[in-house]
Amino acid sequence: MENQTITVTGLTNREFIERYAQPGRVGLCGGITKVDSAIRLAQRHLHAERRWSDWSHAFVFEGQRVDGQHWVLESDLQMLRKNIQLGVQENRADKYHDDQMYPTLAVLDFGLSETQVATLLREGLELVARRERYSLRELLGTLITLKKPELRAQENILARERSLYCSAFVKQLFHAAGIDLVPGVNLKNTAPEDIASSPLPHVKYLLLREMPGEKISALAKKIKTGVRTRLDKIKRR
């Protein structure tokens, strides 16, 4: 299999997911919240032209269940009314059906065997059962290394035990199946853009719409200031 990108138009997010989601395939999305924008902005260092990344989150499709819904395995931070989910979890893929909230989606097919898919999903469910956490601290550590390529193969400077943010979680699942999605990059320094740009042969189904805020604006400056403030607090601990 050679790397191939198939750009899709004229579909809603729901239609796109229902058409291309399959167990073991990787999902990518680009959100429009301030946190999503901060992650997309920080990954500009992975592009020679310093453009924003299209991606702020990565997850793995688990398959369709008896409820007729596609489900995903992911490490995420969710606040639903008074319920807070922080870490590795299972969710319906319909959380990504909102075309306005997630204007950019992709599904990556790495051509896994049935055995590899089973191993990958088994690892994901094990991490759900163990309640692995989502670490904003590790995410900040990764964002630091994006400016310093020589650090990307080293351990995350803010690493914690039993913690995985979204793209590190995806890489961990593939590692359990004997696959290194992003060679040369440490597990906990793996960004969503790294997953999207994996050198491993795959087919990328891409639903790409115009993303707001591509220029460095007042919002971008506010995001960078907030990240610096958070890092200063961590260093003082």
C-alpha positions as CSV (number, residue, x, y, z in Angstrom):
1,M,0.0,0.0,0.0
2,E,1.3,3.5,-0.9
3,N,0.3,6.7,0.9
4,Q,-2.8,8.1,-0.8
5,T,-5.1,11.0,0.1
6,I,-8.7,10.9,-1.1
7,T,-10.4,14.3,-0.6
8,V,-14.1,14.1,0.0
9,T,-16.7,16.9,-0.5
10,G,-20.4,17.3,-0.2
11,L,-20.8,15.2,2.9
12,T,-21.8,16.0,6.4
13,N,-19.6,14.9,9.3
14,R,-22.1,12.2,10.1
15,E,-22.2,10.9,6.5
16,F,-18.4,11.0,6.3
17,I,-17.9,9.0,9.5
18,E,-20.6,6.4,8.6
19,R,-19.0,5.9,5.2
20,Y,-15.3,5.6,6.2
21,A,-15.2,4.5,9.9
22,Q,-14.1,1.0,10.5
23,P,-12.5,-0.8,13.5
24,G,-8.8,0.1,13.9
25,R,-8.9,3.1,11.6
26,V,-7.6,6.4,13.0
27,G,-9.8,9.5,13.3
28,L,-8.5,13.0,13.2
29,C,-10.4,16.2,13.8
30,G,-9.7,19.9,13.9
31,G,-11.9,21.8,16.4
32,I,-12.6,25.5,16.8
33,T,-12.5,26.0,20.6
34,K,-9.6,27.9,22.1
35,V,-7.9,24.7,23.3
36,D,-8.2,23.2,19.8
37,S,-6.9,26.4,18.3
38,A,-3.9,26.5,20.7
39,I,-3.0,22.9,19.7
40,R,-3.3,23.7,16.0
41,L,-1.3,26.8,16.3
42,A,1.5,25.2,18.3
43,Q,2.0,22.5,15.6
44,R,2.9,25.1,12.9
45,H,6.5,24.3,13.8
46,L,6.0,20.9,12.1
47,H,5.4,22.7,8.7
48,A,8.2,24.3,6.7
49,E,5.8,27.2,5.8
50,R,4.7,27.6,9.5
51,R,1.0,27.1,8.7
52,W,-1.5,26.0,11.3
53,S,-2.1,22.3,11.6
54,D,-5.5,21.1,10.5
55,W,-5.6,18.7,13.5
56,S,-6.2,19.1,17.2
57,H,-7.4,15.7,18.3
58,A,-6.8,12.0,17.3
59,F,-8.7,8.8,18.2
60,V,-9.4,5.3,17.1
61,F,-12.6,3.9,15.7
62,E,-13.8,0.9,17.7
63,G,-16.6,-0.3,15.4
64,Q,-20.4,-0.2,15.2
65,R,-22.3,-1.7,18.1
66,V,-25.8,-3.1,18.6
67,D,-27.1,0.5,19.1
68,G,-26.3,1.2,15.4
69,Q,-23.7,3.8,16.4
70,H,-20.0,4.0,15.6
71,W,-17.9,4.2,18.8
72,V,-14.4,5.5,19.4
73,L,-11.6,4.9,21.8
74,E,-9.8,8.1,22.8
75,S,-8.1,10.1,25.6
76,D,-9.9,13.3,26.0
77,L,-11.1,16.0,28.4
78,Q,-14.9,16.3,28.4
79,M,-17.3,18.3,30.5
80,L,-20.9,17.3,30.2
81,R,-23.1,19.2,32.6
82,K,-21.8,18.2,36.0
83,N,-20.0,15.1,34.7
84,I,-16.3,15.5,33.9
85,Q,-14.4,12.8,31.9
86,L,-10.7,13.2,32.0
87,G,-8.6,10.4,30.4
88,V,-9.0,7.3,28.2
89,Q,-12.6,6.6,27.4
90,E,-15.2,5.2,25.0
91,N,-17.6,7.5,23.3
92,R,-20.1,7.5,20.4
93,A,-18.6,9.0,17.3
94,D,-21.6,11.2,17.1
95,K,-19.7,13.7,19.3
96,Y,-17.9,14.6,16.0
97,H,-21.1,15.0,13.9
98,D,-21.2,18.8,14.5
99,D,-20.1,20.3,11.2
100,Q,-19.5,23.8,12.7
101,M,-17.6,22.6,15.8
102,Y,-15.4,20.2,13.8
103,P,-15.1,21.6,10.2
104,T,-12.2,19.2,9.4
105,L,-12.2,15.4,9.7
106,A,-10.0,12.6,8.4
107,V,-10.0,8.8,8.6
108,L,-6.7,7.0,8.2
109,D,-6.7,3.4,7.0
110,F,-3.3,1.6,7.7
111,G,-4.5,-1.7,6.2
112,L,-4.4,-3.6,9.5
113,S,-5.0,-7.3,9.7
114,E,-7.8,-8.7,11.8
115,T,-5.3,-9.8,14.4
116,Q,-3.7,-6.3,14.6
117,V,-7.1,-4.7,14.9
118,A,-8.1,-7.1,17.7
119,T,-4.8,-6.4,19.6
120,L,-5.1,-2.6,19.1
121,L,-8.7,-2.6,20.5
122,R,-7.9,-4.9,23.3
123,E,-5.1,-2.5,24.4
124,G,-7.5,0.4,24.2
125,L,-10.1,-1.3,26.4
126,E,-7.4,-2.2,28.9
127,L,-6.4,1.4,29.2
128,V,-10.1,2.4,29.6
129,A,-10.4,-0.2,32.4
130,R,-7.3,1.1,34.1
131,R,-8.6,4.7,33.9
132,E,-5.5,6.1,32.3
133,R,-5.5,9.9,32.7
134,Y,-5.4,12.8,30.2
135,S,-2.4,15.0,31.1
136,L,-2.4,18.6,30.1
137,R,1.0,18.7,31.7
138,E,2.4,16.2,29.2
139,L,0.6,18.0,26.3
140,L,2.5,21.2,27.3
141,G,5.7,19.2,27.4
142,T,5.1,18.1,23.8
143,L,4.3,21.6,22.6
144,I,7.7,22.7,24.0
145,T,9.5,20.1,21.9
146,L,7.8,21.2,18.7
147,K,10.1,24.1,18.6
148,K,13.2,21.9,19.3
149,P,13.2,18.9,16.9
150,E,16.3,17.5,18.6
151,L,14.2,16.8,21.7
152,R,11.4,15.0,20.1
153,A,13.0,11.5,20.3
154,Q,13.7,12.1,24.0
155,E,11.4,11.6,27.0
156,N,8.7,14.2,27.5
157,I,10.2,16.7,30.0
158,L,6.8,16.8,31.8
159,A,6.0,13.1,31.6
160,R,3.7,11.5,34.2
161,E,2.9,7.9,34.9
162,R,-0.4,6.4,33.7
163,S,-1.1,9.4,31.6
164,L,-1.7,9.7,27.8
165,Y,-3.1,12.6,25.8
166,C,-4.9,11.9,22.6
167,S,-2.2,11.3,19.9
168,A,0.1,9.6,22.4
169,F,-2.8,7.2,23.2
170,V,-3.3,6.4,19.5
171,K,0.5,5.7,19.1
172,Q,0.4,3.5,22.2
173,L,-2.4,1.4,20.7
174,F,-0.5,0.8,17.5
175,H,2.6,0.1,19.4
176,A,0.8,-2.7,21.2
177,A,0.0,-4.2,17.7
178,G,3.7,-4.0,16.7
179,I,3.4,-0.8,14.6
180,D,5.4,2.4,15.1
181,L,3.2,5.1,13.6
182,V,5.7,7.9,14.0
183,P,9.3,6.5,14.0
184,G,11.9,8.7,15.7
185,V,9.4,10.6,17.9
186,N,8.9,9.6,21.5
187,L,5.5,8.2,22.5
188,K,4.7,11.2,24.7
189,N,6.0,13.8,22.3
190,T,3.6,12.7,19.5
191,A,1.3,15.4,18.1
192,P,-1.9,14.9,16.1
193,E,0.0,16.3,13.1
194,D,2.6,13.5,13.5
195,I,-0.2,10.9,13.2
196,A,-1.7,12.7,10.1
197,S,1.8,12.8,8.5
198,S,2.8,9.2,9.4
199,P,5.3,7.8,6.9
200,L,3.7,4.3,7.2
201,P,1.7,3.4,4.1
202,H,-2.0,4.3,4.5
203,V,-5.0,5.8,2.8
204,K,-6.3,9.1,4.2
205,Y,-9.9,10.0,3.6
206,L,-10.1,13.8,4.0
207,L,-13.1,16.0,4.6
208,L,-11.6,19.4,4.6
209,R,-13.4,22.7,4.9
210,E,-12.2,26.2,5.5
211,M,-10.9,26.7,9.1
212,P,-11.3,30.1,10.8
213,G,-8.5,32.0,12.3
214,E,-5.6,30.8,10.1
215,K,-3.7,34.1,10.6
216,I,-1.9,35.0,13.8
217,S,-4.5,37.2,15.4
218,A,-5.3,38.6,18.7
219,L,-6.7,35.2,19.7
220,A,-3.4,33.5,18.7
221,K,-1.5,36.0,20.9
222,K,-3.8,35.3,23.8
223,I,-3.4,31.6,23.4
224,K,0.4,31.9,23.4
225,T,0.3,34.1,26.5
226,G,-1.9,31.6,28.3
227,V,0.5,28.7,27.4
228,R,3.5,30.7,28.7
229,T,1.6,31.5,31.9
230,R,0.7,27.8,32.5
231,L,4.3,26.7,31.8
232,D,5.6,29.3,34.3
233,K,3.3,27.9,37.0
234,I,4.5,24.3,36.3
235,K,8.2,25.3,36.5
236,R,7.6,27.0,39.8
237,R,6.1,23.8,41.4
